[in-house]
Amino acid sequence: MLFCSVNNRSILYKVLVFFIASAFGPCSLFAQMSVTHQQQINGLDTQTQKDSLVKKRFGRAVADLGLAETITFSVDRFIRNAAYTKISLKTIGYNMNPGHWGWDGDDFSTNQIGHPYHGSVYFNSFRSNGFSFWQSVPASLAGSYIWETVAETGAPSYNDFVNTSFGGTMLGEATHKLANRITNSQSRGFKRQAGEILAFLINPSNGFDRLIDGKWGKAPRSPAVQDTTSMDAQFDFGARKYNVNDKDPFANGHFGLYARMKLVYGNPGENIQEPFSNFYVIVEAGRDNNSSLNALIAYGSLTGWKAYFQNRTDLAVLSASYDYLNNEAFFYGAESIKINYYSEFALADKVKLNTSIGAGPLLLAAVPDSYKYQGRNYDYGSGVSYYGGLKLNVAGKFYSAVNYRGGFTSTLNGNSSDCLLSLITAEIGLRITKEVSLAAEEGYFNLHSDYNTVEPVNKTYPYLKLAIRYDTGL
């Protein structure tokens, strides 16, 4: 395991933040891409070519970023009357001193969902105004820094800066692509208006700019702008059950209803050197005791390479991921980077085996802490994550899969500990019609934390999911 002290790691963490800002590119502990997605891209060759068709508007991008900061601050200050908005020149001067940075004790959802969402708006203030992926990354960094130093009385926190900038970039590029995929189509009438509204909710920056430009409700004039990249949508509706420290998910407790959506954009084998040429987003919701939003996972490829063999082509992909899990048994959040290797083997006629392995740094992870730290029920740590998976597909009618995710983290802020996290899952699926299938998944999380001053914690969270799945290409 990794060993670190708990509260005196500011220098190491500043190095980590610099690494994020300059080397960007994540992946996740509990997220993985599929290599079986084989639909073809019918649009332009690269995202770079698409970006070049949009005029860069630096002034408006800066104005959009400032508007995003101002609107959020105004709501917090004049409607919510939040204490942390009672800023002054004294608080701003204090916050601009790098020596005053620290960590905050906000609740899990605020830090792991609220800040990445705001970061996505900062990112898209530039992305929606013609700037490329890499050119828009500084906007999420700048937006986070401005908010942390100017818009709050409390000292800036490292975790907010990482969650807003890194998580914001992840969610920002995904929402940018999804909104463009919706609006840059030839739909008309009610479908066009409904699409505009949906795209606005997904990416407010893009929707606002479309209103200003008079593009709202209008199909693109140039076919070259149209985004016809392949996209799959998968919807699960079913029941699930979580237990704590019991490996039998049928014992005790009750089943609850849940819904899950997975959107897959692009083909893993196409344009692999373009950022987010292939990405997926997973959202899961249910009536848990602590949160309705139980999962938000974003995966994006950053660059990749092909390895050619006699009868197959493997992929090596550098990827980035953002993870948010929060169900009635377990919660976890992280930003990470991985190098992944994907292979597909033809075992027999219409029988394929997909394999995947990967590893990389966990840049920042929020891990449950049973002992709490200054009232906060999770610790922040960093470390390494890794995974491996097998998936057997028979004629597109039946599949079975086994996956393992693991990670070591060592405390950056919290009760000093070294944690081992593991997730083992087994899945089966049976296709009934072209779009409808039955799916079942069983697995368990395991968290083992070795604390320096208190007794270790070892908890297992088994679960079972049963669902009807609707799968369609968009």
HUGI-V332038 format. One record per helix or strand of 3 or more residues. SS is the DSSP state (h for helix, s for strand). FROM is the first residue (numbers start at 0). TO is the last residue. If there is no record, write none. Layout:
ss,from,to
SS,FROM,TO
SS,FROM,TO
This chain:
ss,from,to
h,9,22
h,46,51
h,57,78
h,82,84
h,88,94
h,97,99
h,107,126
h,132,149
h,157,182
h,188,201
h,203,212
h,222,224
s,230,241
s,255,264
s,278,285
s,292,307
s,312,325
s,330,347
s,350,372
s,375,393
s,397,412
s,416,430
s,435,450
s,456,472
